[in-house]
Amino acid sequence: MLPTHWACYFINADPTGLEDDQIAAADAWWQETFSSRAASCVDADEEYGFTAFHDAAGYCLATDCTIYRFLLTAPVTAAFAGTPQLAARP
């Protein structure tokens, strides 16, 4: 559950309407939450409600929040035996 005002930024990479401090808070939350894996926001519920208790409490005060869905990709840390290695691009 995250602030609804982050939805357009997370889903469409469009910060229109957000203040600089709101963008910085969203970026900081994203970096802390997804620092060890790749992620993309794929959806946010249309229903929302005002709450002081949400998953971005350290970055945002009480606000309207909704449920977000993210597509997560685990980082590649080691190659499996028999897996071809791609050559590095120049």
C-alpha positions in Angstrom: 0.0 0.0 0.0 1.6 3.2 -1.2 0.6 6.9 -1.8 -1.8 7.2 -4.8 0.1 10.3 -6.0 3.1 8.1 -6.9 1.0 6.0 -9.3 1.7 7.9 -12.5 5.3 8.3 -11.7 5.8 4.6 -11.0 3.7 3.2 -13.8 4.4 5.7 -16.6 7.6 7.4 -15.4 5.7 10.7 -15.5 6.3 13.0 -12.5 3.9 15.6 -13.7 2.1 17.1 -10.7 4.6 16.0 -8.1 6.8 18.4 -6.2 10.6 17.8 -6.1 10.4 16.5 -2.5 7.7 14.0 -3.5 9.8 12.7 -6.4 12.8 12.4 -4.1 10.7 10.5 -1.5 9.4 8.1 -4.2 12.9 7.6 -5.6 14.4 6.9 -2.2 11.6 4.4 -1.4 12.1 2.7 -4.7 15.9 2.5 -4.3 15.6 1.1 -0.8 12.9 -1.4 -1.7 14.3 -2.7 -5.0 18.1 -2.2 -4.5 18.8 -5.9 -5.0 16.5 -6.7 -7.8 14.9 -5.2 -10.9 11.3 -4.1 -10.6 8.6 -2.4 -12.6 5.2 -1.2 -11.5 2.5 -2.7 -13.5 -0.7 -1.6 -11.9 -2.3 0.3 -9.0 -5.9 -0.2 -7.8 -8.4 2.5 -8.6 -9.8 2.3 -5.1 -8.0 4.2 -2.4 -8.3 5.6 1.1 -6.7 7.9 3.5 -4.3 6.2 6.0 -1.4 7.0 8.2 -0.2 3.4 8.1 1.3 2.4 4.7 4.5 0.9 3.2 6.1 4.3 2.6 5.6 5.6 6.1 9.3 6.6 6.4 9.0 8.6 3.2 5.5 10.1 3.2 3.1 11.2 5.9 -0.6 10.2 6.2 -2.1 10.4 2.7 -4.5 8.6 0.2 -3.0 5.2 -0.5 -3.8 2.3 -2.8 -2.5 -1.2 -3.6 0.3 -1.4 -6.2 1.5 -4.4 -8.1 5.1 -4.9 -9.2 6.8 -7.3 -11.5 10.1 -8.4 -9.8 13.1 -9.9 -11.5 15.7 -11.6 -9.3 19.3 -10.5 -10.0 21.5 -12.9 -11.9 24.3 -13.8 -9.5 25.8 -16.9 -10.9 25.7 -18.8 -14.2 24.3 -22.3 -14.2 26.5 -25.1 -15.6 25.9 -25.5 -19.3 24.4 -22.0 -19.7 26.0 -20.1 -22.6 27.7 -16.9 -21.6 27.0 -13.8 -23.6 30.1 -11.8 -24.7 30.4 -8.3 -23.2 29.5 -5.6 -25.7 32.1 -3.0 -26.4 
